[in-house]
């Protein structure tokens, strides 16, 4: 019997997959627990519609990420930090500080988890930060740290 999985089922498949199972397994286990539905014409059409919607959503996200990457190209962000003697900071500049500065200075809202800095920023000066916007799109910005 062919069924469409509604949720991931261990050792059987992932949600949205069409799998062939024994009729008793489907009737006594999968259907009562709402883990699967019968693979009739309506269910197959619904799967195709969901796949198309997902593809459109992914294309939209990719286009949006490319647009943001273009806006970020050559961007310089200035972040203020408290310094001790010389150029050494009391703490370090965090990813959240960089995200807040991007929002304030360039009106680009990013999640702090998408920002990556090679080494912790603990001194004043110019540093590089890479931003992963999509699994195919990333950008690099310049972070200038100045003393308060």
N, C-alpha and C positions, 0 to 999 in steps of 0.2 A: 504494500500500500504506500502510495506517495503522500508525504505530508510536507507542509511548510512550517519550519521552526519559527516560533514567536520569540523565543529566548534561546540563549546559548545552552546546549545540553552536552554535558561531558561525554566524551567518546562517541558523539553522534554528529555534531556540527554546530555552526554558529547561527545566530538569528538571521532569518531571511533565506536560508538555504533550503533547497528542496531535496529531501532524502527519502530513500526507500526503506521502510521498516515493516516488521511483522504487524499484521492487522490487530492482534491481541495487545501488542505493546502500545500501539497508537490508541486503541480504544480504552485500555485499562490504566495506562500510565500517562501518556502525553496529553491526551484531550482533557481528562479531569483536572490536571494541574495547569491547564492553559499554556502548555509549553509548545503546542503545535496545533495547526488546523489542517483540514483535508486540502489536498492540492487540486482543487477544482479550477475551472476557467476563471472565476472571479478572483480567487486568491492569486493565481498566476498573473492576472492583469494588475492587481494591486502591487505585487512585487516589482513588476516592470515600472510602474508609476513611481514607486519609492526610489528605485535605482536612478531614474531620470532626474527626480528632484534632488537626490544626493549629488549627482554629477553637476547639475546646475549650481548648487550651493558651493561645491568645491571650486568650480570655475570662477564664481563670484569672489570667493575668498582669495583666490590666487590673483585675480585682477586688482583687488583692493590692496593686497600685500605689495604688488608691483608698483602701484601708485604711491604708497607710503614710502617705499624704497627710493623712488625718484625724488620725493620731497626731502628725504633724509640725506641724499647724496651731497657731500660737501658741507653738511651741517656742523656747526660748532656750538657747543653748549657750555655756558659758564656756570660753575657751581662754587659757592663760597664755603669755606671751612675754617674752623678755628686753628690757628697755628701756635706752636710753641716757639722755640728758638730756631731761627733759620727758616727752612721751607718745610719742616716736618709738621704734619697735622696731629692734633690730639687724638682723633679717632681715625676713621677712614671714610671715604665717600662710598656710600652704598648704592646698590642698583635702584633703590627707591628714590634716592636723591637725584639720580640722573633722570629717572622717569618723570619726577616732579618738575625738574628744570626744563625738560623737553615740552611738557604740557604748558608751563608758564611762558617760556620764551618763543616757542614755535607752534603752539596749539596742536600738538600731536600727542594723542593719548596712547600710551603703550603699557603693557603689563611688565612689571619689574622682572618677571621670570624670563622674559624674552631678551633681556639685556645681559651680555656677557663681557666681563673684563678679565684679561689674561692674569694680571696680578692685582692684588688689592691696591687701591689708590690711597696712599698714605703721605704723599708729598704734593706740594703745589707744582703747577706746571701743566703741560699738555699731555694727555693720555688718550689712547684709542679704546673705543668700546664697540663691540660688534652686536648687532641686533638681529635676531632670527625672527622674521615675520611670518614665514611659511616654511615648510620643509624644503622648498625649492628656492626661496627668496631670502636673502639676508643683506644687511647694509652695515656700513661702518661709519661711525661718527667720531668727532673729536671732542673730548671733554677737557675744558680748561678749568683748572682748580686755582682759585685766588684766595688770598687771606682775607678774613673779615676785618 
